[in-house]
């Protein structure tokens, strides 16, 4: 079962000293310029959990992933990039196989000085070390960039319970989006294909969010597996 962990990742033009690292072109950097103002240089959302958790009261969902945070920041640094802050997340995902909501604690890692290939490499290292099926990356790009195929939505005032209830009430959102994440201070983070933006907008509004206050970023998502 594939849990769609949603991750926001942007890139810089600095070459990484890792196997397979590439260089972002000047055109890509220019395209991302004004459109990505406010985006972290890069982000990776990841977890060390390998269990399927269906009980929202499961004590494993209380972990702060402190050691995982330290280890992943070390991986980022060891592969030539610059680790930034990380945020603890509550992830909720719909399992078609179980026909239930599943839950997961994860972290959002900001990463600086990383190329697209370097980011892919780091995500692959994290995936292998923590036995994950995949790690999602998202490069923050201009809306008109040829590489743009996804959106990342952030909105304040959302609880995990509200997100769960909204997903249960909207079969289309469950099937198309798979789920989303909420920070401990109630900020929704939802990444979806551009084609599913209307579905994501509908779900966000069902959560009581004024769409005019939501932040929508465009970019390129990739599941590194």
N, C-alpha and C positions, 0 to 999 in steps of 0.2 A: 504494500500500500504506500503510495507516494503522498507525503504530506507537503502541501505547497507552502513552504516557508517563504515569506516574501522579504526580499532584501533590496535595499537601495544602495547602488554603488556608482560613484562618479570617478573620473580618471584625470590624471595630469600628464604632462608630456615627458616626464623624466623616465629614462630607461632604467629598468631594474637589473640588478646583477643576479638573476636567477635563470635557470634553464627554461628556454622558451619565452623569455620576456621580450616584449615588443615595445615600439615607440608610438605614441599617439601622434598623428599628423597635425601640422599647424592648422589645417582646415578644420579638423575635429575640435581642436582647442578653441578656435575662433567661434565655431558654431555653438559651443557649449557656454561661451562667455556670459553675456547678459542673461540668457535664459536660465542659467543654473546658479545665479546669484542666490546665496543662502543655502545651497546644497553643500554638505560635507565634501571634501575632496574625494572620498570614497567611503562606502559602507559595506560591511558583510554581516548578515544575520546568520547566526549559527547556534548549535546546541551540542551537548555531549550525550543527550538522551537517546536511547535506542528502544525504549519501551513504548507501547501504545497505551495511553492513559485516557480512560473514559469517565473517570470520577473527578468532578471539579474540586472535591475535598481531599484528593490524594495528597499526602504530605510532601511528595516529591515536587509538587508545584510551588512549594514554599522556598525551595532552594534559591540562593542568590547567585549561584554559579561563580563564586569568588575565585576558586582555583582555576576554573575554566577560563575566566576572564584573564588571569595572569598568564596562563599558558598560551592562549591565542595571541595575546599581545606580543609574547615572545616569538611566536611563529612569524608574525607580521614583520617584526624587527629583524629577525634572522634572515628573512628573504628580501631584504633591501628596502622595504617600505617603512613608513613612519606610522606607528600606532597612535591613534587619538583616543578620545573618550569612548566609552561604551555604555549602553543603556539596557537595563533588564526589561524583558518583554514577557507578556502572557499571550501565548498563541492559541487560537481556536481554529480547528480544521474539521471539515465534514468528511467522514469516511463512508464512501458508497458501499464498501464491502460490509461494514458493520452497521450501516444505517444509523450512525450515532455521531455526536460531536466528540472529537478527541482534543486533548489539551497538552500543551507543552510549554515549558520555560525555555527561553532562549535569550541571546544577547545580540544587540546591534553594535557592531564595531565600526568606528570611523577609521579610515586609512588614508594616509597622505603619501604623495610621491610614488604613485603606482601607475603602470601602463595597463592597457587591457589584457595583454598576455600575462603580465606579472600578476595581475589580480586573479586571473583564471588559475594560475599556478598556485597561489596562496590558498584559494578556495579548495583546490584539489588536495593540498597537503592537509588542510583541516578536515576535509571529508574522510580521507583515509585514516587519519590518526584517531578520529572519534567514531569510525564505523558508520558514517551517515550514507544514506542512499544518494543524496545530492545536497549541494549548497548553492543557494540562489545568489546571483550578483545582478546589480542593476547599474548601468552607466548612465549618469545624468547628462542628457543631451538637449539641444534645441529642438523645439517641437517640429521644425521643418527638416531636421537632419534625416538623410536617407536611412540611417541606422535605427531611428526611433521606432519602437514597436510596442512600447508599454507606457503606463502611467503609474505614478506613485502618489497616493492621496494621504494627506495628514489632516486630522481634524481633532480639535480638543473637545472635552466633555463627554467621553465615551467610556463605559465600563465593560469589563469582560462579560458580565451577565447580560448587558444590553446587546452586545455583539452576538452572543450565543442565541438570544431570543430572536433577534432579527434574522439570523441565518436559518433558524428553524422555521420561521414564518415565510421565508422566501426560497422556494425550491430552485428557482433559476439562479439566484446568487450562490446557493450552496454548490450547484453543479458547475457553474461557470467560473466562479472565483475561488472556490475551495475553502476559503477562510481568511483570516487576517490576524493582526496582532495589536495589542494595546499596551502602552507603557504604564508604569506604576502610577504616573500622575494623570492618567486618563486621556492619553493622546492616541487616537487610532492611526495605524500605519497599514495601508492597503495598497498592494502592487497588483496591477492587472494588465492584460493585453489592451492595447488601444481599442480594439474592436469591442471590448467589454466595458468601456467607459460608461455607457448608459446604465448598465447593470450596477456598476460600482457607485454611480451617482445616486441611483434609486436606493441602494442599500444604505449609503451614507445619510441620505435624507430620512430614511426610516428610523435611523438612530437619533433623530431629533436635531441633526446638525444643519445649520443654515449653510447651504452650498456656497454662498458668496463668501463665507469665512473660511472655507476649506482651502488648503494649499494643494495644488495639482502640479506635479513635475512630470516631464516627459523624458524618456530614455530608452535604453536597450537592456532587457533582462536576459539572463542566461542561467539555466540550471547546470551547474558543474557536477558531473557524475563520473 
